[in-house]
Amino acid sequence: MVAKEIGFDLQGIEFDIEGELDLRGLKGEPNVRPYFQKVIVNAKVKTSEPEERIRQLQEITDSRCPVFTMMKAAGVEMVVNWTKA
């Protein structure tokens, strides 16, 4: 949707997402939060666009994604890398 809005040549995208969490939180440890501490998002974008445009697509997409923004608001460390495939 964002790619269409900004006239981005998106030919495909693959995501590899990893999360880190302390299992003690899931087991009820009161001083450990029961959700992710860190999420790492690696995206490979198939496109003819330059890296600058890929960053633009990423920034707009991240700012509008309800899951991404919810995790950021919860204090989850988000490490995001979008690269050209």
Secondary structure, DSSP 8 states (H G I E B T S, - for coil): -HHHHTT--EEEEEEEEEEE--HHHHTT-TTS-SS-SEEEEEEEEEESS-HHHHHHHHHHHHHH-HHHHHHHHTT-EEEEEEEE-
